[in-house]
């Protein structure tokens, strides 16, 4: 099922952008490829309940399970060791991305 925003982009926004920018081909029009939602744990790196809450929240927001980002280097000033999980992120593409942007722009941001 195609998103409302994607249909509007294809039918109205892309042709208007093509005319406004003076492009010859519709494939030259800029478009969204992906949306990434990222959360850093901050001080709560060792709090399992906090991390689980972030995972549940990101899953509810995006509709897919987040990936936990791990460190590549140890940084003593931040008390971080190599391989520690320091954040979570979700990458959305395609239909799921358009549904997310549509909900964000039409429901969440106007509040």
Biopython code that builds the backbone (N, CA, C, O; Angstrom):
import numpy as np
from Bio.PDB.StructureBuilder import StructureBuilder

atoms = [
    (1, "UNK", "N", (0.836, -1.178, 0.000)),
    (1, "UNK", "CA", (0.000, 0.000, 0.000)),
    (1, "UNK", "C", (0.889, 1.252, 0.000)),
    (1, "UNK", "O", (1.770, 1.414, 0.844)),
    (2, "UNK", "N", (0.632, 2.102, -0.945)),
    (2, "UNK", "CA", (1.437, 3.303, -1.087)),
    (2, "UNK", "C", (1.009, 4.373, -0.098)),
    (2, "UNK", "O", (-0.177, 4.517, 0.199)),
    (3, "UNK", "N", (1.962, 5.109, 0.401)),
    (3, "UNK", "CA", (1.704, 6.161, 1.365)),
    (3, "UNK", "C", (1.059, 7.370, 0.697)),
    (3, "UNK", "O", (1.251, 7.624, -0.493)),
    (4, "UNK", "N", (0.295, 8.102, 1.487)),
    (4, "UNK", "CA", (-0.356, 9.320, 1.009)),
    (4, "UNK", "C", (0.681, 10.342, 0.549)),
    (4, "UNK", "O", (0.497, 11.012, -0.468)),
    (5, "UNK", "N", (1.769, 10.455, 1.304)),
    (5, "UNK", "CA", (2.833, 11.401, 0.965)),
    (5, "UNK", "C", (3.541, 11.009, -0.329)),
    (5, "UNK", "O", (3.877, 11.868, -1.144)),
    (6, "UNK", "N", (3.769, 9.702, -0.516)),
    (6, "UNK", "CA", (4.443, 9.234, -1.727)),
    (6, "UNK", "C", (3.596, 9.522, -2.966)),
    (6, "UNK", "O", (4.119, 9.954, -3.993)),
    (7, "UNK", "N", (2.289, 9.283, -2.867)),
    (7, "UNK", "CA", (1.391, 9.590, -3.991)),
    (7, "UNK", "C", (1.412, 11.078, -4.320)),
    (7, "UNK", "O", (1.458, 11.466, -5.487)),
    (8, "UNK", "N", (1.377, 11.913, -3.268)),
    (8, "UNK", "CA", (1.397, 13.365, -3.476)),
    (8, "UNK", "C", (2.721, 13.807, -4.088)),
    (8, "UNK", "O", (2.748, 14.688, -4.949)),
    (9, "UNK", "N", (3.829, 13.192, -3.642)),
    (9, "UNK", "CA", (5.140, 13.530, -4.187)),
    (9, "UNK", "C", (5.201, 13.218, -5.676)),
    (9, "UNK", "O", (5.663, 14.039, -6.469)),
    (10, "UNK", "N", (4.735, 12.030, -6.056)),
    (10, "UNK", "CA", (4.810, 11.604, -7.456)),
    (10, "UNK", "C", (3.907, 12.451, -8.347)),
    (10, "UNK", "O", (4.305, 12.826, -9.450)),
    (11, "UNK", "N", (2.679, 12.762, -7.874)),
    (11, "UNK", "CA", (1.707, 13.457, -8.717)),
    (11, "UNK", "C", (1.839, 14.976, -8.722)),
    (11, "UNK", "O", (1.615, 15.612, -9.752)),
    (12, "UNK", "N", (2.203, 15.568, -7.570)),
    (12, "UNK", "CA", (2.204, 17.026, -7.479)),
    (12, "UNK", "C", (3.589, 17.638, -7.254)),
    (12, "UNK", "O", (4.001, 18.539, -7.985)),
    (13, "UNK", "N", (4.302, 17.146, -6.239)),
    (13, "UNK", "CA", (5.534, 17.803, -5.814)),
    (13, "UNK", "C", (6.659, 17.650, -6.833)),
    (13, "UNK", "O", (7.331, 18.628, -7.161)),
    (14, "UNK", "N", (6.873, 16.424, -7.340)),
    (14, "UNK", "CA", (7.964, 16.187, -8.292)),
    (14, "UNK", "C", (7.799, 16.997, -9.588)),
    (14, "UNK", "O", (8.763, 17.624, -10.028)),
    (15, "UNK", "N", (6.608, 17.006, -10.214)),
    (15, "UNK", "CA", (6.461, 17.844, -11.416)),
    (15, "UNK", "C", (6.653, 19.341, -11.136)),
    (15, "UNK", "O", (7.217, 20.059, -11.962)),
    (16, "UNK", "N", (6.187, 19.806, -9.981)),
    (16, "UNK", "CA", (6.360, 21.222, -9.633)),
    (16, "UNK", "C", (7.841, 21.544, -9.420)),
    (16, "UNK", "O", (8.325, 22.587, -9.860)),
    (17, "UNK", "N", (8.556, 20.645, -8.743)),
    (17, "UNK", "CA", (9.995, 20.842, -8.548)),
    (17, "UNK", "C", (10.747, 20.820, -9.876)),
    (17, "UNK", "O", (11.670, 21.606, -10.092)),
    (18, "UNK", "N", (10.340, 19.911, -10.762)),
    (18, "UNK", "CA", (10.980, 19.811, -12.075)),
    (18, "UNK", "C", (10.840, 21.131, -12.832)),
    (18, "UNK", "O", (11.799, 21.620, -13.429)),
    (19, "UNK", "N", (9.634, 21.699, -12.799)),
    (19, "UNK", "CA", (9.393, 22.966, -13.492)),
    (19, "UNK", "C", (10.152, 24.111, -12.814)),
    (19, "UNK", "O", (10.747, 24.950, -13.490)),
    (20, "UNK", "N", (10.128, 24.141, -11.491)),
    (20, "UNK", "CA", (10.767, 25.229, -10.755)),
    (20, "UNK", "C", (12.284, 25.230, -10.914)),
    (20, "UNK", "O", (12.901, 26.289, -11.032)),
    (21, "UNK", "N", (12.878, 24.046, -10.916)),
    (21, "UNK", "CA", (14.330, 23.940, -11.046)),
    (21, "UNK", "C", (14.799, 23.923, -12.504)),
    (21, "UNK", "O", (15.998, 24.000, -12.771)),
    (22, "UNK", "N", (13.860, 23.824, -13.443)),
    (22, "UNK", "CA", (14.209, 23.818, -14.855)),
    (22, "UNK", "C", (14.919, 22.544, -15.291)),
    (22, "UNK", "O", (15.834, 22.592, -16.112)),
    (23, "UNK", "N", (14.502, 21.407, -14.745)),
    (23, "UNK", "CA", (15.132, 20.134, -15.074)),
    (23, "UNK", "C", (14.486, 19.522, -16.309)),
    (23, "UNK", "O", (13.301, 19.737, -16.565)),
    (24, "UNK", "N", (15.265, 18.760, -17.078)),
    (24, "UNK", "CA", (14.754, 18.152, -18.308)),
    (24, "UNK", "C", (14.086, 16.807, -18.045)),
    (24, "UNK", "O", (13.133, 16.438, -18.731)),
    (25, "UNK", "N", (14.587, 16.073, -17.049)),
    (25, "UNK", "CA", (14.105, 14.721, -16.796)),
    (25, "UNK", "C", (13.554, 14.627, -15.380)),
    (25, "UNK", "O", (14.114, 15.228, -14.463)),
    (26, "UNK", "N", (12.468, 13.885, -15.184)),
    (26, "UNK", "CA", (11.849, 13.724, -13.863)),
    (26, "UNK", "C", (12.786, 12.989, -12.894)),
    (26, "UNK", "O", (12.665, 13.139, -11.679)),
    (27, "UNK", "N", (13.718, 12.197, -13.436)),
    (27, "UNK", "CA", (14.654, 11.451, -12.590)),
    (27, "UNK", "C", (15.712, 12.359, -11.947)),
    (27, "UNK", "O", (16.425, 11.924, -11.043)),
    (28, "UNK", "N", (15.820, 13.613, -12.404)),
    (28, "UNK", "CA", (16.775, 14.558, -11.834)),
    (28, "UNK", "C", (16.233, 15.258, -10.589)),
    (28, "UNK", "O", (16.973, 15.954, -9.893)),
    (29, "UNK", "N", (14.945, 15.075, -10.309)),
    (29, "UNK", "CA", (14.316, 15.730, -9.164)),
    (29, "UNK", "C", (14.837, 15.107, -7.864)),
    (29, "UNK", "O", (14.872, 13.882, -7.753)),
    (30, "UNK", "N", (15.241, 15.912, -6.884)),
    (30, "UNK", "CA", (15.701, 15.370, -5.604)),
    (30, "UNK", "C", (14.576, 14.632, -4.886)),
    (30, "UNK", "O", (13.423, 15.061, -4.920)),
    (31, "UNK", "N", (14.916, 13.517, -4.234)),
    (31, "UNK", "CA", (13.906, 12.766, -3.500)),
    (31, "UNK", "C", (14.524, 12.135, -2.258)),
    (31, "UNK", "O", (15.746, 12.050, -2.131)),
    (32, "UNK", "N", (13.670, 11.697, -1.352)),
    (32, "UNK", "CA", (14.125, 11.059, -0.119)),
    (32, "UNK", "C", (14.600, 9.643, -0.403)),
    (32, "UNK", "O", (13.952, 8.904, -1.144)),
    (33, "UNK", "N", (15.740, 9.262, 0.189)),
    (33, "UNK", "CA", (16.238, 7.893, 0.049)),
    (33, "UNK", "C", (16.058, 7.112, 1.334)),
    (33, "UNK", "O", (15.642, 5.954, 1.312)),
    (34, "UNK", "N", (16.373, 7.755, 2.469)),
    (34, "UNK", "CA", (16.236, 7.064, 3.744)),
    (34, "UNK", "C", (16.079, 8.065, 4.873)),
    (34, "UNK", "O", (16.451, 9.232, 4.753)),
    (35, "UNK", "N", (15.517, 7.580, 5.975)),
    (35, "UNK", "CA", (15.367, 8.366, 7.190)),
    (35, "UNK", "C", (15.980, 7.547, 8.317)),
    (35, "UNK", "O", (15.651, 6.372, 8.483)),
    (36, "UNK", "N", (16.869, 8.161, 9.091)),
    (36, "UNK", "CA", (17.519, 7.482, 10.203)),
    (36, "UNK", "C", (17.106, 8.163, 11.503)),
    (36, "UNK", "O", (17.240, 9.378, 11.654)),
    (37, "UNK", "N", (16.599, 7.356, 12.444)),
    (37, "UNK", "CA", (16.257, 7.847, 13.778)),
    (37, "UNK", "C", (17.294, 7.267, 14.727)),
    (37, "UNK", "O", (17.473, 6.051, 14.789)),
    (38, "UNK", "N", (17.983, 8.144, 15.476)),
    (38, "UNK", "CA", (19.108, 7.729, 16.305)),
    (38, "UNK", "C", (18.914, 8.222, 17.735)),
    (38, "UNK", "O", (18.471, 9.350, 17.952)),
    (39, "UNK", "N", (19.250, 7.368, 18.719)),
    (39, "UNK", "CA", (19.186, 7.742, 20.131)),
    (39, "UNK", "C", (20.485, 7.307, 20.793)),
    (39, "UNK", "O", (20.890, 6.151, 20.670)),
    (40, "UNK", "N", (21.144, 8.233, 21.500)),
    (40, "UNK", "CA", (22.332, 7.899, 22.276)),
    (40, "UNK", "C", (21.933, 7.635, 23.717)),
    (40, "UNK", "O", (21.032, 8.294, 24.237)),
    (41, "UNK", "N", (22.592, 6.677, 24.377)),
    (41, "UNK", "CA", (22.244, 6.330, 25.756)),
    (41, "UNK", "C", (22.759, 7.346, 26.764)),
    (41, "UNK", "O", (22.174, 7.497, 27.836)),
    (42, "UNK", "N", (23.832, 8.038, 26.445)),
    (42, "UNK", "CA", (24.396, 9.017, 27.364)),
    (42, "UNK", "C", (24.938, 8.375, 28.623)),
    (42, "UNK", "O", (25.692, 7.404, 28.557)),
    (43, "UNK", "N", (24.559, 8.914, 29.766)),
    (43, "UNK", "CA", (25.045, 8.396, 31.054)),
    (43, "UNK", "C", (24.456, 7.040, 31.411)),
    (43, "UNK", "O", (25.005, 6.332, 32.255)),
    (44, "UNK", "N", (23.362, 6.674, 30.787)),
    (44, "UNK", "CA", (22.632, 5.469, 31.151)),
    (44, "UNK", "C", (23.090, 4.227, 30.395)),
    (44, "UNK", "O", (22.288, 3.327, 30.148)),
    (45, "UNK", "N", (24.364, 4.165, 30.026)),
    (45, "UNK", "CA", (24.905, 3.053, 29.251)),
    (45, "UNK", "C", (24.760, 1.723, 29.995)),
    (45, "UNK", "O", (24.548, 0.680, 29.376)),
    (46, "UNK", "N", (24.875, 1.766, 31.303)),
    (46, "UNK", "CA", (24.841, 0.527, 32.085)),
    (46, "UNK", "C", (23.450, 0.183, 32.613)),
    (46, "UNK", "O", (23.282, -0.864, 33.238)),
    (47, "UNK", "N", (22.459, 1.024, 32.382)),
    (47, "UNK", "CA", (21.098, 0.801, 32.883)),
    (47, "UNK", "C", (20.293, -0.005, 31.861)),
    (47, "UNK", "O", (19.869, 0.528, 30.836)),
    (48, "UNK", "N", (20.086, -1.302, 32.149)),
    (48, "UNK", "CA", (19.408, -2.207, 31.208)),
    (48, "UNK", "C", (17.943, -1.827, 30.994)),
    (48, "UNK", "O", (17.427, -1.965, 29.885)),
    (49, "UNK", "N", (17.270, -1.352, 32.037)),
    (49, "UNK", "CA", (15.859, -0.970, 31.918)),
    (49, "UNK", "C", (15.709, 0.244, 30.993)),
    (49, "UNK", "O", (14.766, 0.314, 30.205)),
    (50, "UNK", "N", (16.640, 1.196, 31.091)),
    (50, "UNK", "CA", (16.612, 2.388, 30.241)),
    (50, "UNK", "C", (16.808, 2.000, 28.771)),
    (50, "UNK", "O", (16.111, 2.500, 27.888)),
    (51, "UNK", "N", (17.761, 1.107, 28.527)),
    (51, "UNK", "CA", (18.051, 0.652, 27.162)),
    (51, "UNK", "C", (16.855, -0.104, 26.583)),
    (51, "UNK", "O", (16.517, 0.060, 25.411)),
    (52, "UNK", "N", (16.224, -0.927, 27.407)),
    (52, "UNK", "CA", (15.039, -1.668, 26.945)),
    (52, "UNK", "C", (13.895, -0.714, 26.633)),
    (52, "UNK", "O", (13.153, -0.933, 25.675)),
    (53, "UNK", "N", (13.741, 0.339, 27.427)),
    (53, "UNK", "CA", (12.712, 1.342, 27.187)),
    (53, "UNK", "C", (12.960, 2.072, 25.867)),
    (53, "UNK", "O", (12.023, 2.329, 25.111)),
    (54, "UNK", "N", (14.204, 2.401, 25.596)),
    (54, "UNK", "CA", (14.553, 3.051, 24.323)),
    (54, "UNK", "C", (14.243, 2.123, 23.156)),
    (54, "UNK", "O", (13.707, 2.563, 22.139)),
    (55, "UNK", "N", (14.574, 0.845, 23.295)),
    (55, "UNK", "CA", (14.303, -0.135, 22.236)),
    (55, "UNK", "C", (12.811, -0.239, 21.958)),
    (55, "UNK", "O", (12.398, -0.253, 20.798)),
    (56, "UNK", "N", (11.997, -0.311, 23.009)),
    (56, "UNK", "CA", (10.536, -0.399, 22.834)),
    (56, "UNK", "C", (9.981, 0.866, 22.185)),
    (56, "UNK", "O", (9.109, 0.797, 21.318)),
    (57, "UNK", "N", (10.492, 2.018, 22.610)),
    (57, "UNK", "CA", (10.014, 3.287, 22.062)),
    (57, "UNK", "C", (10.364, 3.422, 20.582)),
    (57, "UNK", "O", (9.517, 3.807, 19.775)),
    (58, "UNK", "N", (11.606, 3.106, 20.225)),
    (58, "UNK", "CA", (12.009, 3.180, 18.810)),
    (58, "UNK", "C", (11.212, 2.197, 17.960)),
    (58, "UNK", "O", (10.850, 2.509, 16.826)),
    (59, "UNK", "N", (10.937, 1.019, 18.499)),
    (59, "UNK", "CA", (10.140, 0.033, 17.770)),
    (59, "UNK", "C", (8.727, 0.549, 17.543)),
    (59, "UNK", "O", (8.171, 0.386, 16.457)),
    (60, "UNK", "N", (8.143, 1.171, 18.562)),
    (60, "UNK", "CA", (6.795, 1.725, 18.430)),
    (60, "UNK", "C", (6.751, 2.888, 17.443)),
    (60, "UNK", "O", (5.798, 3.013, 16.674)),
    (61, "UNK", "N", (7.765, 3.730, 17.459)),
    (61, "UNK", "CA", (7.795, 4.899, 16.575)),
    (61, "UNK", "C", (7.996, 4.495, 15.114)),
    (61, "UNK", "O", (7.307, 4.995, 14.226)),
    (62, "UNK", "N", (8.941, 3.590, 14.874)),
    (62, "UNK", "CA", (9.347, 3.298, 13.500)),
    (62, "UNK", "C", (8.692, 2.062, 12.902)),
    (62, "UNK", "O", (8.584, 1.955, 11.681)),
    (63, "UNK", "N", (8.253, 1.132, 13.736)),
    (63, "UNK", "CA", (7.666, -0.097, 13.211)),
    (63, "UNK", "C", (8.695, -1.161, 12.885)),
    (63, "UNK", "O", (8.357, -2.170, 12.267)),
    (64, "UNK", "N", (9.924, -0.965, 13.277)),
    (64, "UNK", "CA", (10.951, -1.986, 13.074)),
    (64, "UNK", "C", (11.948, -1.947, 14.225)),
    (64, "UNK", "O", (12.079, -0.934, 14.912)),
    (65, "UNK", "N", (12.654, -3.068, 14.429)),
    (65, "UNK", "CA", (13.543, -3.207, 15.566)),
    (65, "UNK", "C", (14.819, -2.392, 15.358)),
    (65, "UNK", "O", (15.409, -2.443, 14.279)),
    (66, "UNK", "N", (15.258, -1.635, 16.380)),
    (66, "UNK", "CA", (16.475, -0.836, 16.231)),
    (66, "UNK", "C", (17.746, -1.675, 16.328)),
    (66, "UNK", "O", (17.751, -2.770, 16.890)),
    (67, "UNK", "N", (18.814, -1.133, 15.770)),
    (67, "UNK", "CA", (20.140, -1.736, 15.841)),
    (67, "UNK", "C", (20.897, -1.019, 16.946)),
    (67, "UNK", "O", (20.856, 0.208, 17.024)),
    (68, "UNK", "N", (21.592, -1.768, 17.807)),
    (68, "UNK", "CA", (22.379, -1.162, 18.885)),
    (68, "UNK", "C", (23.784, -0.885, 18.357)),
    (68, "UNK", "O", (24.463, -1.784, 17.861)),
    (69, "UNK", "N", (24.210, 0.382, 18.474)),
    (69, "UNK", "CA", (25.508, 0.805, 17.957)),
    (69, "UNK", "C", (26.588, 0.586, 19.007)),
    (69, "UNK", "O", (26.418, 0.938, 20.174)),
    (70, "UNK", "N", (27.693, 0.005, 18.580)),
    (70, "UNK", "CA", (28.793, -0.296, 19.492)),
    (70, "UNK", "C", (29.979, 0.618, 19.201)),
    (70, "UNK", "O", (30.142, 1.105, 18.083)),
    (71, "UNK", "N", (30.801, 0.841, 20.218)),
    (71, "UNK", "CA", (31.975, 1.694, 20.057)),
    (71, "UNK", "C", (33.084, 0.938, 19.329)),
    (71, "UNK", "O", (33.180, -0.286, 19.413)),
    (72, "UNK", "N", (33.911, 1.687, 18.619)),
    (72, "UNK", "CA", (35.051, 1.087, 17.921)),
    (72, "UNK", "C", (36.347, 1.325, 18.678)),
    (72, "UNK", "O", (37.323, 0.598, 18.495)),
    (73, "UNK", "N", (36.354, 2.361, 19.542)),
    (73, "UNK", "CA", (37.551, 2.703, 20.308)),
    (73, "UNK", "C", (37.184, 2.873, 21.777)),
    (73, "UNK", "O", (36.038, 3.178, 22.109)),
    (74, "UNK", "N", (38.156, 2.674, 22.643)),
    (74, "UNK", "CA", (37.990, 2.974, 24.062)),
    (74, "UNK", "C", (38.351, 4.435, 24.297)),
    (74, "UNK", "O", (39.353, 4.924, 23.777)),
    (75, "UNK", "N", (37.523, 5.136, 25.091)),
    (75, "UNK", "CA", (37.798, 6.530, 25.442)),
    (75, "UNK", "C", (37.710, 6.631, 26.960)),
    (75, "UNK", "O", (36.623, 6.556, 27.533)),
    (76, "UNK", "N", (38.859, 6.802, 27.607)),
    (76, "UNK", "CA", (38.904, 6.769, 29.070)),
    (76, "UNK", "C", (38.171, 7.950, 29.708)),
    (76, "UNK", "O", (37.565, 7.788, 30.767)),
    (77, "UNK", "N", (38.211, 9.126, 29.093)),
    (77, "UNK", "CA", (37.553, 10.299, 29.659)),
    (77, "UNK", "C", (36.039, 10.134, 29.752)),
    (77, "UNK", "O", (35.405, 10.709, 30.637)),
    (78, "UNK", "N", (35.461, 9.357, 28.849)),
    (78, "UNK", "CA", (34.017, 9.122, 28.845)),
    (78, "UNK", "C", (33.647, 7.788, 29.484)),
    (78, "UNK", "O", (32.475, 7.413, 29.499)),
    (79, "UNK", "N", (34.645, 7.065, 30.016)),
    (79, "UNK", "CA", (34.447, 5.744, 30.624)),
    (79, "UNK", "C", (33.774, 4.781, 29.649)),
    (79, "UNK", "O", (32.833, 4.069, 30.000)),
    (80, "UNK", "N", (34.275, 4.779, 28.434)),
    (80, "UNK", "CA", (33.747, 3.920, 27.370)),
    (80, "UNK", "C", (34.809, 2.898, 26.999)),
    (80, "UNK", "O", (35.977, 3.244, 26.820)),
    (81, "UNK", "N", (34.413, 1.663, 26.885)),
    (81, "UNK", "CA", (35.305, 0.582, 26.457)),
    (81, "UNK", "C", (34.920, 0.135, 25.057)),
    (81, "UNK", "O", (33.772, 0.284, 24.637)),
    (82, "UNK", "N", (35.880, -0.409, 24.349)),
    (82, "UNK", "CA", (35.641, -0.903, 22.989)),
    (82, "UNK", "C", (34.583, -2.008, 23.016)),
    (82, "UNK", "O", (34.653, -2.930, 23.828)),
    (83, "UNK", "N", (33.599, -1.898, 22.114)),
    (83, "UNK", "CA", (32.558, -2.913, 22.009)),
    (83, "UNK", "C", (31.329, -2.648, 22.864)),
    (83, "UNK", "O", (30.365, -3.412, 22.805)),
    (84, "UNK", "N", (31.342, -1.568, 23.667)),
    (84, "UNK", "CA", (30.165, -1.227, 24.476)),
    (84, "UNK", "C", (29.057, -0.691, 23.576)),
    (84, "UNK", "O", (29.325, -0.023, 22.578)),
    (85, "UNK", "N", (27.826, -0.985, 23.935)),
    (85, "UNK", "CA", (26.680, -0.456, 23.214)),
    (85, "UNK", "C", (26.405, 0.955, 23.725)),
    (85, "UNK", "O", (26.169, 1.142, 24.919)),
    (86, "UNK", "N", (26.432, 1.958, 22.832)),
    (86, "UNK", "CA", (26.283, 3.351, 23.266)),
    (86, "UNK", "C", (25.068, 4.052, 22.663)),
    (86, "UNK", "O", (24.816, 5.218, 22.967)),
    (87, "UNK", "N", (24.316, 3.361, 21.817)),
    (87, "UNK", "CA", (23.151, 3.981, 21.214)),
    (87, "UNK", "C", (22.363, 2.998, 20.395)),
    (87, "UNK", "O", (22.762, 1.844, 20.235)),
    (88, "UNK", "N", (21.232, 3.457, 19.870)),
    (88, "UNK", "CA", (20.386, 2.629, 19.019)),
    (88, "UNK", "C", (19.906, 3.473, 17.845)),
    (88, "UNK", "O", (19.667, 4.672, 17.990)),
    (89, "UNK", "N", (19.769, 2.843, 16.685)),
    (89, "UNK", "CA", (19.299, 3.575, 15.514)),
    (89, "UNK", "C", (18.426, 2.696, 14.634)),
    (89, "UNK", "O", (18.540, 1.470, 14.635)),
    (90, "UNK", "N", (17.551, 3.355, 13.884)),
    (90, "UNK", "CA", (16.652, 2.685, 12.952)),
    (90, "UNK", "C", (16.773, 3.392, 11.615)),
    (90, "UNK", "O", (16.681, 4.618, 11.552)),
    (91, "UNK", "N", (16.980, 2.633, 10.541)),
    (91, "UNK", "CA", (17.029, 3.186, 9.189)),
    (91, "UNK", "C", (15.785, 2.738, 8.449)),
    (91, "UNK", "O", (15.525, 1.542, 8.316)),
    (92, "UNK", "N", (15.014, 3.708, 7.967)),
    (92, "UNK", "CA", (13.781, 3.396, 7.234)),
    (92, "UNK", "C", (13.932, 3.814, 5.782)),
    (92, "UNK", "O", (14.443, 4.892, 5.477)),
    (93, "UNK", "N", (13.481, 2.948, 4.903)),
    (93, "UNK", "CA", (13.499, 3.229, 3.468)),
    (93, "UNK", "C", (12.145, 2.866, 2.880)),
    (93, "UNK", "O", (11.364, 2.137, 3.492)),
    (94, "UNK", "N", (11.876, 3.381, 1.691)),
    (94, "UNK", "CA", (10.684, 2.984, 0.950)),
    (94, "UNK", "C", (9.383, 3.429, 1.600)),
    (94, "UNK", "O", (9.270, 4.544, 2.110)),
    (95, "UNK", "N", (8.394, 2.521, 1.569)),
    (95, "UNK", "CA", (7.055, 2.838, 2.053)),
    (95, "UNK", "C", (7.031, 3.205, 3.525)),
    (95, "UNK", "O", (6.338, 4.140, 3.926)),
    (96, "UNK", "N", (7.791, 2.466, 4.335)),
    (96, "UNK", "CA", (7.830, 2.731, 5.776)),
    (96, "UNK", "C", (8.369, 4.131, 6.052)),
    (96, "UNK", "O", (7.911, 4.797, 6.981)),
    (97, "UNK", "N", (9.338, 4.586, 5.255)),
    (97, "UNK", "CA", (9.905, 5.918, 5.399)),
    (97, "UNK", "C", (8.845, 6.988, 5.098)),
    (97, "UNK", "O", (8.717, 7.962, 5.841)),
    (98, "UNK", "N", (8.092, 6.805, 4.012)),
    (98, "UNK", "CA", (7.071, 7.783, 3.648)),
    (98, "UNK", "C", (5.957, 7.847, 4.689)),
    (98, "UNK", "O", (5.460, 8.932, 4.991)),
    (99, "UNK", "N", (5.554, 6.689, 5.249)),
    (99, "UNK", "CA", (4.551, 6.684, 6.313)),
    (99, "UNK", "C", (5.066, 7.446, 7.533)),
    (99, "UNK", "O", (4.323, 8.215, 8.143)),
    (100, "UNK", "N", (6.335, 7.237, 7.892)),
    (100, "UNK", "CA", (6.935, 7.904, 9.046)),
    (100, "UNK", "C", (6.966, 9.418, 8.839)),
    (100, "UNK", "O", (6.549, 10.170, 9.719)),
    (101, "UNK", "N", (7.452, 9.867, 7.693)),
    (101, "UNK", "CA", (7.542, 11.314, 7.410)),
    (101, "UNK", "C", (6.151, 11.938, 7.402)),
    (101, "UNK", "O", (5.958, 13.037, 7.922)),
    (102, "UNK", "N", (5.180, 11.237, 6.810)),
    (102, "UNK", "CA", (3.806, 11.739, 6.749)),
    (102, "UNK", "C", (3.242, 11.926, 8.160)),
    (102, "UNK", "O", (2.650, 12.964, 8.455)),
    (103, "UNK", "N", (3.421, 10.927, 9.034)),
    (103, "UNK", "CA", (2.938, 11.026, 10.415)),
    (103, "UNK", "C", (3.671, 12.131, 11.174)),
    (103, "UNK", "O", (3.060, 12.879, 11.937)),
    (104, "UNK", "N", (4.976, 12.226, 10.959)),
    (104, "UNK", "CA", (5.773, 13.224, 11.656)),
    (104, "UNK", "C", (5.325, 14.645, 11.296)),
    (104, "UNK", "O", (5.141, 15.484, 12.177)),
    (105, "UNK", "N", (5.151, 14.907, 10.003)),
    (105, "UNK", "CA", (4.826, 16.248, 9.532)),
    (105, "UNK", "C", (3.376, 16.618, 9.798)),
    (105, "UNK", "O", (3.089, 17.760, 10.154)),
    (106, "UNK", "N", (2.447, 15.662, 9.630)),
    (106, "UNK", "CA", (1.037, 16.003, 9.751)),
    (106, "UNK", "C", (0.476, 15.863, 11.163)),
    (106, "UNK", "O", (-0.479, 16.561, 11.504)),
    (107, "UNK", "N", (1.038, 14.982, 11.997)),
    (107, "UNK", "CA", (0.487, 14.772, 13.340)),
    (107, "UNK", "C", (1.393, 15.281, 14.457)),
    (107, "UNK", "O", (0.952, 16.047, 15.313)),
    (108, "UNK", "N", (2.641, 14.864, 14.452)),
    (108, "UNK", "CA", (3.532, 15.125, 15.590)),
    (108, "UNK", "C", (4.001, 16.572, 15.647)),
    (108, "UNK", "O", (3.859, 17.214, 16.687)),
    (109, "UNK", "N", (4.546, 17.097, 14.578)),
    (109, "UNK", "CA", (5.101, 18.454, 14.597)),
    (109, "UNK", "C", (4.051, 19.565, 14.801)),
    (109, "UNK", "O", (4.355, 20.552, 15.472)),
    (110, "UNK", "N", (2.831, 19.445, 14.250)),
    (110, "UNK", "CA", (1.846, 20.503, 14.527)),
    (110, "UNK", "C", (1.452, 20.653, 15.993)),
    (110, "UNK", "O", (0.991, 21.716, 16.411)),
    (111, "UNK", "N", (1.633, 19.583, 16.776)),
    (111, "UNK", "CA", (1.304, 19.677, 18.208)),
    (111, "UNK", "C", (2.249, 20.632, 18.890)),
    (111, "UNK", "O", (2.140, 20.851, 20.096)),
]
sb = StructureBuilder()
sb.init_structure("model")
sb.init_model(0)
sb.init_chain("A")
sb.init_seg("    ")
for serial, (resi, resn, name, xyz) in enumerate(atoms, 1):
    if name == "N":
        sb.init_residue(resn, " ", resi, " ")
    sb.init_atom(name, np.array(xyz, "f"), 0.0, 1.0, " ", f" {name:<3s}", serial, name[0])
structure = sb.get_structure()
